[in-house]
């Protein structure tokens, strides 16, 4: 209700393009894992689950783009009348989009914490991949159960709102309290935990590198690993931090936006006009919302960075040879 029709159309188009790119990148990552499963052991395996979660997030945004306003808006009250934004859980399409987007979005954040934790266990605590994998059931329990409980809580409270800019439904779009409790607080905690484990792991890797150099051991492989972890971490933490900042901006300004919109629209809708305050023309910055959607997709797109190596090319070549050999064998029979 805050944006012009041209802005809504532009945002829908950009979100659609970004979500398709995110789908392609994350799908390639997941398929690479399926082609060569033995290559991805712990502590790297959470990257695959992270990519899988972002694939589902991107699918939800693609669905929102294709559905247009059908999922996020109610029916018109009369021919040529106004349409209202969906609030609550009575519209099935909106509820399904919310469940997919929120569940897998929160699960991806927890998989980031798990990834940072497993890197710390491997680098700082000297755990082998077998020892880490032996505890994988606890990682899965945390990554899937916690988002499920939060999703159920949102549905029980009816805090599902339609987002006209993206065509999907989410929580906290029109309630600052719901935004703080179900989005801001969890994302902040997950990002802080993951970054803490990551920094602790880096400190341990630097210590190992120093010891190896003093002992005359070559450190090229370790340094390459440190660079890869560092780049991957920046590609995740920077966009995730920007998304968090965008949500902070929303929750801090939402009340002023609503009052300003009511003052501008109260006569048209025949509702009581609120008293004037210090923010008569407050309105959301359209660019901030575009940045939020872009950074959400960028995190998914860049999760494939870890597999952008020569090993991935070799894995696909071996897979192609297996397919070719199998098809030749069937032809010979």
Phi and psi restraints in degrees (value plus and minus 20) as a CYANA .aco file:
   2 UNK   PHI    -111.1   -71.1
   2 UNK   PSI     -33.4     6.6
   3 UNK   PHI    -133.8   -93.8
   3 UNK   PSI     134.1   174.1
   4 UNK   PHI     -95.6   -55.6
   4 UNK   PSI     134.4   174.4
   5 UNK   PHI     -75.5   -35.5
   5 UNK   PSI     -57.4   -17.4
   6 UNK   PHI     -85.5   -45.5
   6 UNK   PSI     -57.6   -17.6
   7 UNK   PHI     -87.5   -47.5
   7 UNK   PSI     -59.6   -19.6
   8 UNK   PHI     -82.7   -42.7
   8 UNK   PSI     -65.3   -25.3
   9 UNK   PHI     -83.1   -43.1
   9 UNK   PSI     -62.1   -22.1
  10 UNK   PHI     -84.3   -44.3
  10 UNK   PSI     -64.3   -24.3
  11 UNK   PHI     -83.3   -43.3
  11 UNK   PSI     -63.1   -23.1
  12 UNK   PHI     -78.3   -38.3
  12 UNK   PSI     -63.9   -23.9
  13 UNK   PHI     -83.7   -43.7
  13 UNK   PSI     -67.3   -27.3
  14 UNK   PHI     -84.6   -44.6
  14 UNK   PSI     -64.2   -24.2
  15 UNK   PHI     -81.6   -41.6
  15 UNK   PSI     -59.3   -19.3
  16 UNK   PHI     -81.6   -41.6
  16 UNK   PSI     -64.8   -24.8
  17 UNK   PHI     -84.6   -44.6
  17 UNK   PSI     -67.6   -27.6
  18 UNK   PHI     -83.4   -43.4
  18 UNK   PSI     -58.7   -18.7
  19 UNK   PHI     -88.6   -48.6
  19 UNK   PSI     -54.7   -14.7
  20 UNK   PHI     -85.6   -45.6
  20 UNK   PSI     -62.6   -22.6
  21 UNK   PHI     -82.7   -42.7
  21 UNK   PSI     -61.1   -21.1
  22 UNK   PHI     -83.7   -43.7
  22 UNK   PSI     -62.1   -22.1
  23 UNK   PHI     -77.2   -37.2
  23 UNK   PSI     -67.6   -27.6
  24 UNK   PHI     -83.6   -43.6
  24 UNK   PSI     -65.5   -25.5
  25 UNK   PHI     -85.4   -45.4
  25 UNK   PSI     -67.5   -27.5
  26 UNK   PHI     -90.7   -50.7
  26 UNK   PSI     -55.4   -15.4
  27 UNK   PHI     -84.0   -44.0
  27 UNK   PSI     -60.6   -20.6
  28 UNK   PHI     -82.4   -42.4
  28 UNK   PSI     -60.1   -20.1
  29 UNK   PHI     -82.3   -42.3
  29 UNK   PSI     -66.3   -26.3
  30 UNK   PHI     -85.8   -45.8
  30 UNK   PSI     -62.0   -22.0
  31 UNK   PHI     -85.1   -45.1
  31 UNK   PSI     -56.8   -16.8
  32 UNK   PHI     -81.8   -41.8
  32 UNK   PSI     -59.0   -19.0
  33 UNK   PHI     -84.0   -44.0
  33 UNK   PSI     -63.5   -23.5
  34 UNK   PHI     -86.6   -46.6
  34 UNK   PSI     -50.8   -10.8
  35 UNK   PHI     -91.3   -51.3
  35 UNK   PSI     -55.6   -15.6
  36 UNK   PHI    -161.8  -121.8
  36 UNK   PSI      55.8    95.8
  37 UNK   PHI     -85.3   -45.3
  37 UNK   PSI     -55.5   -15.5
  38 UNK   PHI     -84.1   -44.1
  38 UNK   PSI     -42.5    -2.5
  39 UNK   PHI     -90.5   -50.5
  39 UNK   PSI     -48.3    -8.3
  40 UNK   PHI    -126.6   -86.6
  40 UNK   PSI      65.2   105.2
  41 UNK   PHI    -121.5   -81.5
  41 UNK   PSI     152.5   192.5
  42 UNK   PHI     -88.2   -48.2
  42 UNK   PSI     123.3   163.3
  43 UNK   PHI    -109.4   -69.4
  43 UNK   PSI     -14.8    25.2
  44 UNK   PHI    -103.2   -63.2
  44 UNK   PSI     -42.9    -2.9
  45 UNK   PHI     -78.2   -38.2
  45 UNK   PSI     -54.6   -14.6
  46 UNK   PHI     -75.2   -35.2
  46 UNK   PSI     -43.0    -3.0
  47 UNK   PHI     -80.0   -40.0
  47 UNK   PSI     -56.8   -16.8
  48 UNK   PHI     -85.8   -45.8
  48 UNK   PSI     -65.3   -25.3
  49 UNK   PHI     -86.9   -46.9
  49 UNK   PSI     -55.5   -15.5
  50 UNK   PHI     -80.4   -40.4
  50 UNK   PSI     -64.8   -24.8
  51 UNK   PHI     -85.7   -45.7
  51 UNK   PSI     -60.5   -20.5
  52 UNK   PHI     -80.9   -40.9
  52 UNK   PSI     -59.9   -19.9
  53 UNK   PHI     -84.8   -44.8
  53 UNK   PSI     -63.8   -23.8
  54 UNK   PHI     -89.4   -49.4
  54 UNK   PSI     -47.0    -7.0
  55 UNK   PHI     -82.0   -42.0
  55 UNK   PSI     -64.4   -24.4
  56 UNK   PHI     -87.2   -47.2
  56 UNK   PSI     -57.6   -17.6
  57 UNK   PHI     -80.4   -40.4
  57 UNK   PSI     -65.2   -25.2
  58 UNK   PHI     -85.0   -45.0
  58 UNK   PSI     -57.8   -17.8
  59 UNK   PHI     -80.5   -40.5
  59 UNK   PSI     -60.7   -20.7
  60 UNK   PHI     -82.4   -42.4
  60 UNK   PSI     -61.8   -21.8
  61 UNK   PHI     -88.7   -48.7
  61 UNK   PSI     -57.0   -17.0
  62 UNK   PHI     -82.4   -42.4
  62 UNK   PSI     -63.0   -23.0
  63 UNK   PHI     -81.4   -41.4
  63 UNK   PSI     -61.7   -21.7
  64 UNK   PHI     -82.5   -42.5
  64 UNK   PSI     -58.3   -18.3
  65 UNK   PHI     -84.7   -44.7
  65 UNK   PSI     -63.4   -23.4
  66 UNK   PHI     -91.1   -51.1
  66 UNK   PSI     -53.5   -13.5
  67 UNK   PHI     -98.4   -58.4
  67 UNK   PSI     -37.9     2.1
  68 UNK   PHI      45.7    85.7
  68 UNK   PSI    -146.1  -106.1
  69 UNK   PHI    -114.0   -74.0
  69 UNK   PSI     -20.4    19.6
  70 UNK   PHI     -84.3   -44.3
  70 UNK   PSI     -51.2   -11.2
  71 UNK   PHI    -107.9   -67.9
  71 UNK   PSI     -52.9   -12.9
  72 UNK   PHI    -118.8   -78.8
  72 UNK   PSI     -31.2     8.8
  73 UNK   PHI    -140.3  -100.3
  73 UNK   PSI     126.7   166.7
  74 UNK   PHI    -100.9   -60.9
  74 UNK   PSI     157.8   197.8
  75 UNK   PHI     -93.4   -53.4
  75 UNK   PSI     135.0   175.0
  76 UNK   PHI     -87.6   -47.6
  76 UNK   PSI     122.7   162.7
  77 UNK   PHI     -88.9   -48.9
  77 UNK   PSI     -50.4   -10.4
  78 UNK   PHI    -174.6  -134.6
  78 UNK   PSI     147.3   187.3
  79 UNK   PHI     -78.3   -38.3
  79 UNK   PSI     101.3   141.3
  80 UNK   PHI      57.4    97.4
  80 UNK   PSI     -11.5    28.5
  81 UNK   PHI    -106.8   -66.8
  81 UNK   PSI    -193.6  -153.6
  82 UNK   PHI     -98.9   -58.9
  82 UNK   PSI     135.2   175.2
  83 UNK   PHI    -132.9   -92.9
  83 UNK   PSI     122.3   162.3
  84 UNK   PHI    -121.7   -81.7
  84 UNK   PSI     130.8   170.8
  85 UNK   PHI     -95.5   -55.5
  85 UNK   PSI     118.8   158.8
  86 UNK   PHI     -86.7   -46.7
  86 UNK   PSI     112.5   152.5
  87 UNK   PHI    -155.9  -115.9
  87 UNK   PSI     111.2   151.2
  88 UNK   PHI      82.1   122.1
  88 UNK   PSI    -189.3  -149.3
  89 UNK   PHI    -135.8   -95.8
  89 UNK   PSI       0.1    40.1
  90 UNK   PHI    -100.2   -60.2
  90 UNK   PSI     -39.7     0.3
  91 UNK   PHI    -119.3   -79.3
  91 UNK   PSI      94.8   134.8
  92 UNK   PHI     -81.1   -41.1
  92 UNK   PSI     -64.3   -24.3
  93 UNK   PHI     -80.5   -40.5
  93 UNK   PSI     -63.0   -23.0
  94 UNK   PHI     -83.3   -43.3
  94 UNK   PSI     -63.5   -23.5
  95 UNK   PHI     -84.2   -44.2
  95 UNK   PSI     -61.6   -21.6
  96 UNK   PHI     -84.2   -44.2
  96 UNK   PSI     -64.1   -24.1
  97 UNK   PHI     -81.0   -41.0
  97 UNK   PSI     -61.8   -21.8
  98 UNK   PHI     -80.7   -40.7
  98 UNK   PSI     -67.3   -27.3
  99 UNK   PHI     -79.5   -39.5
  99 UNK   PSI     -65.2   -25.2
 100 UNK   PHI     -84.4   -44.4
 100 UNK   PSI     -67.8   -27.8
 101 UNK   PHI     -87.0   -47.0
 101 UNK   PSI     -66.5   -26.5
 102 UNK   PHI     -92.9   -52.9
 102 UNK   PSI     -66.1   -26.1
 103 UNK   PHI     -80.4   -40.4
 103 UNK   PSI     -72.5   -32.5
 104 UNK   PHI     -94.4   -54.4
 104 UNK   PSI     -48.4    -8.4
 105 UNK   PHI     -85.1   -45.1
 105 UNK   PSI     -65.4   -25.4
 106 UNK   PHI     -90.0   -50.0
 106 UNK   PSI     -57.0   -17.0
 107 UNK   PHI     -82.2   -42.2
 107 UNK   PSI     -58.2   -18.2
 108 UNK   PHI     -83.1   -43.1
 108 UNK   PSI     -57.9   -17.9
 109 UNK   PHI     -86.2   -46.2
 109 UNK   PSI     -58.2   -18.2
 110 UNK   PHI     -90.3   -50.3
 110 UNK   PSI     -56.3   -16.3
 111 UNK   PHI     -84.7   -44.7
 111 UNK   PSI     -49.8    -9.8
 112 UNK   PHI     -85.2   -45.2
 112 UNK   PSI     -62.2   -22.2
 113 UNK   PHI     -82.0   -42.0
 113 UNK   PSI     -63.6   -23.6
 114 UNK   PHI     -82.3   -42.3
 114 UNK   PSI     -63.0   -23.0
 115 UNK   PHI     -80.1   -40.1
 115 UNK   PSI     -66.1   -26.1
 116 UNK   PHI     -84.1   -44.1
 116 UNK   PSI     -59.1   -19.1
 117 UNK   PHI     -84.1   -44.1
 117 UNK   PSI     -64.6   -24.6
 118 UNK   PHI     -87.9   -47.9
 118 UNK   PSI     -55.5   -15.5
 119 UNK   PHI     -82.8   -42.8
 119 UNK   PSI     -61.0   -21.0
 120 UNK   PHI     -85.0   -45.0
 120 UNK   PSI     -62.8   -22.8
 121 UNK   PHI     -82.5   -42.5
 121 UNK   PSI     -58.7   -18.7
 122 UNK   PHI     -92.9   -52.9
 122 UNK   PSI     -63.4   -23.4
 123 UNK   PHI    -106.5   -66.5
 123 UNK   PSI     -64.8   -24.8
 124 UNK   PHI    -107.6   -67.6
 124 UNK   PSI     -59.3   -19.3
 125 UNK   PHI    -119.8   -79.8
 125 UNK   PSI     -21.6    18.4
 126 UNK   PHI      42.1    82.1
 126 UNK   PSI      13.1    53.1
 127 UNK   PHI     -96.9   -56.9
 127 UNK   PSI     119.7   159.7
 128 UNK   PHI    -100.6   -60.6
 128 UNK   PSI     145.3   185.3
 129 UNK   PHI     -86.5   -46.5
 129 UNK   PSI     -46.4    -6.4
 130 UNK   PHI     -87.1   -47.1
 130 UNK   PSI     -61.8   -21.8
 131 UNK   PHI     -85.6   -45.6
 131 UNK   PSI     -59.2   -19.2
 132 UNK   PHI     -87.4   -47.4
 132 UNK   PSI     -63.4   -23.4
 133 UNK   PHI     -85.3   -45.3
 133 UNK   PSI     -48.0    -8.0
 134 UNK   PHI     -83.8   -43.8
 134 UNK   PSI     -41.2    -1.2
 135 UNK   PHI    -124.6   -84.6
 135 UNK   PSI      -6.9    33.1
 136 UNK   PHI     -83.1   -43.1
 136 UNK   PSI     -47.4    -7.4
 137 UNK   PHI     -84.0   -44.0
 137 UNK   PSI     -50.6   -10.6
 138 UNK   PHI     -92.1   -52.1
 138 UNK   PSI     -55.5   -15.5
 139 UNK   PHI     -81.9   -41.9
 139 UNK   PSI     -65.4   -25.4
 140 UNK   PHI     -85.8   -45.8
 140 UNK   PSI     -58.5   -18.5
 141 UNK   PHI     -80.4   -40.4
 141 UNK   PSI     -66.6   -26.6
 142 UNK   PHI     -86.6   -46.6
 142 UNK   PSI     -63.2   -23.2
 143 UNK   PHI     -90.3   -50.3
 143 UNK   PSI     -48.8    -8.8
 144 UNK   PHI    -124.5   -84.5
 144 UNK   PSI     -55.0   -15.0
 145 UNK   PHI     -93.9   -53.9
 145 UNK   PSI     -63.8   -23.8
 146 UNK   PHI     -81.8   -41.8
 146 UNK   PSI     -69.0   -29.0
 147 UNK   PHI     -82.1   -42.1
 147 UNK   PSI     -53.7   -13.7
 148 UNK   PHI     -83.8   -43.8
 148 UNK   PSI     -63.8   -23.8
 149 UNK   PHI     -83.2   -43.2
 149 UNK   PSI     -63.1   -23.1
 150 UNK   PHI     -86.6   -46.6
 150 UNK   PSI     -58.5   -18.5
 151 UNK   PHI     -82.8   -42.8
 151 UNK   PSI     -64.3   -24.3
 152 UNK   PHI     -82.5   -42.5
 152 UNK   PSI     -59.5   -19.5
 153 UNK   PHI     -83.2   -43.2
 153 UNK   PSI     -62.3   -22.3
 154 UNK   PHI     -83.2   -43.2
 154 UNK   PSI     -63.8   -23.8
 155 UNK   PHI     -83.3   -43.3
 155 UNK   PSI     -61.2   -21.2
 156 UNK   PHI     -84.0   -44.0
 156 UNK   PSI     -53.2   -13.2
 157 UNK   PHI    -107.4   -67.4
 157 UNK   PSI     -26.1    13.9
 158 UNK   PHI      46.2    86.2
 158 UNK   PSI      10.4    50.4
 159 UNK   PHI    -114.7   -74.7
 159 UNK   PSI      23.6    63.6
 160 UNK   PHI    -122.6   -82.6
 160 UNK   PSI     108.3   148.3
 161 UNK   PHI    -147.2  -107.2
 161 UNK   PSI     127.0   167.0
 162 UNK   PHI    -101.9   -61.9
 162 UNK   PSI     119.3   159.3
 163 UNK   PHI    -130.1   -90.1
 163 UNK   PSI      86.1   126.1
 164 UNK   PHI     -88.8   -48.8
 164 UNK   PSI     -44.3    -4.3
 165 UNK   PHI     -92.2   -52.2
 165 UNK   PSI     -56.5   -16.5
 166 UNK   PHI    -128.4   -88.4
 166 UNK   PSI     -37.2     2.8
 167 UNK   PHI      63.2   103.2
 167 UNK   PSI     -13.1    26.9
 168 UNK   PHI    -133.0   -93.0
 168 UNK   PSI     156.5   196.5
 169 UNK   PHI    -138.2   -98.2
 169 UNK   PSI     125.9   165.9
 170 UNK   PHI    -170.3  -130.3
 170 UNK   PSI    -195.3  -155.3
 171 UNK   PHI    -128.2   -88.2
 171 UNK   PSI     124.6   164.6
 172 UNK   PHI      63.0   103.0
 172 UNK   PSI      -7.1    32.9
 173 UNK   PHI     -92.5   -52.5
 173 UNK   PSI     -48.3    -8.3
 174 UNK   PHI    -149.4  -109.4
 174 UNK   PSI      -6.3    33.7
 175 UNK   PHI    -157.2  -117.2
 175 UNK   PSI      91.8   131.8
 176 UNK   PHI     -84.4   -44.4
 176 UNK   PSI     -55.3   -15.3
 177 UNK   PHI     -85.6   -45.6
 177 UNK   PSI     -63.6   -23.6
 178 UNK   PHI     -85.0   -45.0
 178 UNK   PSI     -57.5   -17.5
 179 UNK   PHI     -83.0   -43.0
 179 UNK   PSI     -63.3   -23.3
 180 UNK   PHI     -87.0   -47.0
 180 UNK   PSI     -64.0   -24.0
 181 UNK   PHI     -97.0   -57.0
 181 UNK   PSI     -57.4   -17.4
 182 UNK   PHI    -124.7   -84.7
 182 UNK   PSI     -31.7     8.3
 183 UNK   PHI    -144.1  -104.1
 183 UNK   PSI     -81.3   -41.3
 184 UNK   PHI     -80.7   -40.7
 184 UNK   PSI     -74.4   -34.4
 185 UNK   PHI     -80.6   -40.6
 185 UNK   PSI     -70.2   -30.2
 186 UNK   PHI     -80.7   -40.7
 186 UNK   PSI     -64.7   -24.7
 187 UNK   PHI     -83.4   -43.4
 187 UNK   PSI     -58.9   -18.9
 188 UNK   PHI     -84.3   -44.3
 188 UNK   PSI     -64.8   -24.8
 189 UNK   PHI     -83.3   -43.3
 189 UNK   PSI     -66.0   -26.0
 190 UNK   PHI     -83.3   -43.3
 190 UNK   PSI     -62.8   -22.8
 191 UNK   PHI     -86.5   -46.5
 191 UNK   PSI     -60.6   -20.6
 192 UNK   PHI     -86.0   -46.0
 192 UNK   PSI     -64.2   -24.2
 193 UNK   PHI     -82.0   -42.0
 193 UNK   PSI     -68.9   -28.9
 194 UNK   PHI     -81.2   -41.2
 194 UNK   PSI     -63.0   -23.0
 195 UNK   PHI     -85.5   -45.5
 195 UNK   PSI     -57.3   -17.3
 196 UNK   PHI     -83.5   -43.5
 196 UNK   PSI     -68.1   -28.1
 197 UNK   PHI     -81.6   -41.6
 197 UNK   PSI     -58.8   -18.8
 198 UNK   PHI     -84.3   -44.3
 198 UNK   PSI     -66.7   -26.7
 199 UNK   PHI     -84.1   -44.1
 199 UNK   PSI     -60.1   -20.1
 200 UNK   PHI     -82.7   -42.7
 200 UNK   PSI     -59.4   -19.4
 201 UNK   PHI     -85.5   -45.5
 201 UNK   PSI     -59.2   -19.2
 202 UNK   PHI     -85.3   -45.3
 202 UNK   PSI     -60.5   -20.5
 203 UNK   PHI     -79.0   -39.0
 203 UNK   PSI     -62.8   -22.8
 204 UNK   PHI     -85.0   -45.0
 204 UNK   PSI     -61.3   -21.3
 205 UNK   PHI     -84.4   -44.4
 205 UNK   PSI     -59.0   -19.0
 206 UNK   PHI     -84.7   -44.7
 206 UNK   PSI     -58.2   -18.2
 207 UNK   PHI     -83.7   -43.7
 207 UNK   PSI     -64.8   -24.8
 208 UNK   PHI     -81.2   -41.2
 208 UNK   PSI     -62.6   -22.6
 209 UNK   PHI     -81.9   -41.9
 209 UNK   PSI     -61.9   -21.9
 210 UNK   PHI     -83.7   -43.7
 210 UNK   PSI     -63.4   -23.4
 211 UNK   PHI     -83.7   -43.7
 211 UNK   PSI     -62.9   -22.9
 212 UNK   PHI     -84.0   -44.0
 212 UNK   PSI     -59.2   -19.2
 213 UNK   PHI     -87.2   -47.2
 213 UNK   PSI     -60.7   -20.7
 214 UNK   PHI     -85.0   -45.0
 214 UNK   PSI     -51.5   -11.5
 215 UNK   PHI    -104.1   -64.1
 215 UNK   PSI     -21.3    18.7
 216 UNK   PHI      61.1   101.1
 216 UNK   PSI      -8.3    31.7
 217 UNK   PHI    -105.4   -65.4
 217 UNK   PSI     123.8   163.8
 218 UNK   PHI     -87.9   -47.9
 218 UNK   PSI     119.7   159.7
 219 UNK   PHI    -139.7   -99.7
 219 UNK   PSI      -5.7    34.3
 220 UNK   PHI     -80.0   -40.0
 220 UNK   PSI     -65.8   -25.8
 221 UNK   PHI     -84.1   -44.1
 221 UNK   PSI     -62.0   -22.0
 222 UNK   PHI     -84.6   -44.6
 222 UNK   PSI     -60.9   -20.9
 223 UNK   PHI     -85.8   -45.8
 223 UNK   PSI     -58.6   -18.6
 224 UNK   PHI     -82.4   -42.4
 224 UNK   PSI     -61.7   -21.7
 225 UNK   PHI     -82.7   -42.7
 225 UNK   PSI     -62.2   -22.2
 226 UNK   PHI     -83.5   -43.5
 226 UNK   PSI     -59.4   -19.4
 227 UNK   PHI     -85.1   -45.1
 227 UNK   PSI     -63.9   -23.9
 228 UNK   PHI     -82.3   -42.3
 228 UNK   PSI     -65.2   -25.2
 229 UNK   PHI     -83.8   -43.8
 229 UNK   PSI     -60.8   -20.8
 230 UNK   PHI     -83.3   -43.3
 230 UNK   PSI     -66.5   -26.5
 231 UNK   PHI     -84.6   -44.6
 231 UNK   PSI     -65.0   -25.0
 232 UNK   PHI     -80.6   -40.6
 232 UNK   PSI     -60.4   -20.4
 233 UNK   PHI     -85.4   -45.4
 233 UNK   PSI     -61.7   -21.7
 234 UNK   PHI     -84.3   -44.3
 234 UNK   PSI     -61.8   -21.8
 235 UNK   PHI     -84.3   -44.3
 235 UNK   PSI     -42.2    -2.2
 236 UNK   PHI    -114.2   -74.2
 236 UNK   PSI     -71.2   -31.2
 237 UNK   PHI     -88.6   -48.6
 237 UNK   PSI     -57.1   -17.1
 238 UNK   PHI     -84.7   -44.7
 238 UNK   PSI     -73.1   -33.1
 239 UNK   PHI     -81.1   -41.1
 239 UNK   PSI     -59.9   -19.9
 240 UNK   PHI     -83.4   -43.4
 240 UNK   PSI     -57.9   -17.9
 241 UNK   PHI     -86.8   -46.8
 241 UNK   PSI     -59.1   -19.1
 242 UNK   PHI     -85.3   -45.3
 242 UNK   PSI     -61.7   -21.7
 243 UNK   PHI     -79.6   -39.6
 243 UNK   PSI     -63.5   -23.5
 244 UNK   PHI     -81.8   -41.8
 244 UNK   PSI     -61.5   -21.5
 245 UNK   PHI     -83.6   -43.6
 245 UNK   PSI     -57.5   -17.5
 246 UNK   PHI     -84.2   -44.2
 246 UNK   PSI     -60.3   -20.3
 247 UNK   PHI     -86.3   -46.3
 247 UNK   PSI     -57.9   -17.9
 248 UNK   PHI     -80.5   -40.5
 248 UNK   PSI     -62.2   -22.2
 249 UNK   PHI     -81.0   -41.0
 249 UNK   PSI     -62.9   -22.9
 250 UNK   PHI     -82.9   -42.9
 250 UNK   PSI     -70.1   -30.1
 251 UNK   PHI     -88.7   -48.7
 251 UNK   PSI     -48.3    -8.3
 252 UNK   PHI     -95.7   -55.7
 252 UNK   PSI     -46.6    -6.6
 253 UNK   PHI    -130.1   -90.1
 253 UNK   PSI     -27.4    12.6
 254 UNK   PHI     -79.4   -39.4
 254 UNK   PSI     -64.3   -24.3
 255 UNK   PHI     -80.1   -40.1
 255 UNK   PSI     -61.3   -21.3
 256 UNK   PHI     -86.0   -46.0
 256 UNK   PSI     -58.7   -18.7
 257 UNK   PHI     -81.7   -41.7
 257 UNK   PSI     -64.7   -24.7
 258 UNK   PHI     -84.6   -44.6
 258 UNK   PSI     -62.5   -22.5
 259 UNK   PHI     -85.4   -45.4
 259 UNK   PSI     -61.0   -21.0
 260 UNK   PHI     -84.8   -44.8
 260 UNK   PSI     -60.8   -20.8
 261 UNK   PHI     -85.2   -45.2
 261 UNK   PSI     -60.5   -20.5
 262 UNK   PHI     -83.6   -43.6
 262 UNK   PSI     -61.1   -21.1
 263 UNK   PHI     -83.3   -43.3
 263 UNK   PSI     -56.3   -16.3
 264 UNK   PHI     -97.3   -57.3
 264 UNK   PSI     -46.5    -6.5
 265 UNK   PHI    -133.5   -93.5
 265 UNK   PSI     -25.7    14.3
 266 UNK   PHI     -80.8   -40.8
 266 UNK   PSI     -58.5   -18.5
 267 UNK   PHI     -89.7   -49.7
 267 UNK   PSI     -58.3   -18.3
 268 UNK   PHI     -84.7   -44.7
 268 UNK   PSI     -57.5   -17.5
 269 UNK   PHI    -116.9   -76.9
 269 UNK   PSI     -16.5    23.5
 270 UNK   PHI      36.5    76.5
 270 UNK   PSI      28.8    68.8
 271 UNK   PHI    -142.7  -102.7
 271 UNK   PSI     137.6   177.6
 272 UNK   PHI     -79.4   -39.4
 272 UNK   PSI     117.4   157.4
 273 UNK   PHI    -106.3   -66.3
 273 UNK   PSI     113.9   153.9
 274 UNK   PHI     -93.2   -53.2
 274 UNK   PSI     137.1   177.1
 275 UNK   PHI     -88.1   -48.1
 275 UNK   PSI     134.7   174.7
 276 UNK   PHI     -88.7   -48.7
 276 UNK   PSI     128.5   168.5
 277 UNK   PHI    -157.7  -117.7
 277 UNK   PSI    -182.2  -142.2
 278 UNK   PHI    -100.1   -60.1
 278 UNK   PSI     -21.0    19.0
 279 UNK   PHI    -147.4  -107.4
 279 UNK   PSI      47.1    87.1
 280 UNK   PHI     -87.4   -47.4
 280 UNK   PSI     -50.2   -10.2
 281 UNK   PHI    -137.0   -97.0
 281 UNK   PSI       8.0    48.0
 282 UNK   PHI     -85.6   -45.6
 282 UNK   PSI     112.4   152.4
 283 UNK   PHI    -171.2  -131.2
 283 UNK   PSI     131.0   171.0
 284 UNK   PHI     -89.1   -49.1
 284 UNK   PSI     128.4   168.4
 285 UNK   PHI    -102.1   -62.1
 285 UNK   PSI      93.6   133.6
 286 UNK   PHI     -78.3   -38.3
 286 UNK   PSI     -56.2   -16.2
 287 UNK   PHI     -82.9   -42.9
 287 UNK   PSI     -58.2   -18.2
 288 UNK   PHI     -80.9   -40.9
 288 UNK   PSI     -60.5   -20.5
 289 UNK   PHI     -87.3   -47.3
 289 UNK   PSI     -59.6   -19.6
 290 UNK   PHI     -83.3   -43.3
 290 UNK   PSI     -61.5   -21.5
 291 UNK   PHI     -82.7   -42.7
 291 UNK   PSI     -59.8   -19.8
 292 UNK   PHI     -79.7   -39.7
 292 UNK   PSI     -67.3   -27.3
 293 UNK   PHI     -85.6   -45.6
 293 UNK   PSI     -61.6   -21.6
 294 UNK   PHI     -82.4   -42.4
 294 UNK   PSI     -66.6   -26.6
 295 UNK   PHI     -85.6   -45.6
 295 UNK   PSI     -53.6   -13.6
 296 UNK   PHI     -81.0   -41.0
 296 UNK   PSI     -64.7   -24.7
 297 UNK   PHI     -93.5   -53.5
 297 UNK   PSI     -54.6   -14.6
 298 UNK   PHI     -80.1   -40.1
 298 UNK   PSI     -60.1   -20.1
 299 UNK   PHI     -78.0   -38.0
 299 UNK   PSI     -63.9   -23.9
 300 UNK   PHI     -86.7   -46.7
 300 UNK   PSI     -61.8   -21.8
 301 UNK   PHI     -83.5   -43.5
 301 UNK   PSI     -62.9   -22.9
 302 UNK   PHI    -101.2   -61.2
 302 UNK   PSI     -26.0    14.0
 303 UNK   PHI     -83.4   -43.4
 303 UNK   PSI     -41.3    -1.3
 304 UNK   PHI     -96.1   -56.1
 304 UNK   PSI     -25.4    14.6
 305 UNK   PHI     -75.7   -35.7
 305 UNK   PSI     -58.4   -18.4
 306 UNK   PHI     -82.8   -42.8
 306 UNK   PSI     -48.1    -8.1
 307 UNK   PHI    -119.5   -79.5
 307 UNK   PSI     -16.7    23.3
 308 UNK   PHI     -99.4   -59.4
 308 UNK   PSI      47.9    87.9
 309 UNK   PHI    -155.5  -115.5
 309 UNK   PSI     152.7   192.7
 310 UNK   PHI     -84.2   -44.2
 310 UNK   PSI     -48.3    -8.3
 311 UNK   PHI     -82.6   -42.6
 311 UNK   PSI     -56.1   -16.1
 312 UNK   PHI     -83.8   -43.8
 312 UNK   PSI     -62.4   -22.4
 313 UNK   PHI     -81.6   -41.6
 313 UNK   PSI     -61.6   -21.6
 314 UNK   PHI     -84.7   -44.7
 314 UNK   PSI     -59.9   -19.9
 315 UNK   PHI     -81.5   -41.5
 315 UNK   PSI     -64.1   -24.1
 316 UNK   PHI     -89.8   -49.8
 316 UNK   PSI     -53.5   -13.5
 317 UNK   PHI     -84.4   -44.4
 317 UNK   PSI     -64.9   -24.9
 318 UNK   PHI     -82.1   -42.1
 318 UNK   PSI     -61.2   -21.2
 319 UNK   PHI     -82.5   -42.5
 319 UNK   PSI     -62.3   -22.3
 320 UNK   PHI     -84.3   -44.3
 320 UNK   PSI     -59.9   -19.9
 321 UNK   PHI     -84.5   -44.5
 321 UNK   PSI     -59.3   -19.3
 322 UNK   PHI     -83.2   -43.2
 322 UNK   PSI     -62.5   -22.5
 323 UNK   PHI     -83.7   -43.7
 323 UNK   PSI     -62.3   -22.3
 324 UNK   PHI     -85.2   -45.2
 324 UNK   PSI     -63.1   -23.1
 325 UNK   PHI     -83.7   -43.7
 325 UNK   PSI     -61.9   -21.9
 326 UNK   PHI     -84.1   -44.1
 326 UNK   PSI     -62.3   -22.3
 327 UNK   PHI     -88.5   -48.5
 327 UNK   PSI     -54.8   -14.8
 328 UNK   PHI     -87.3   -47.3
 328 UNK   PSI     -59.1   -19.1
 329 UNK   PHI     -83.2   -43.2
 329 UNK   PSI     -60.9   -20.9
 330 UNK   PHI     -85.8   -45.8
 330 UNK   PSI     -56.8   -16.8
 331 UNK   PHI     -86.1   -46.1
 331 UNK   PSI     -59.9   -19.9
 332 UNK   PHI     -84.4   -44.4
 332 UNK   PSI     -58.1   -18.1
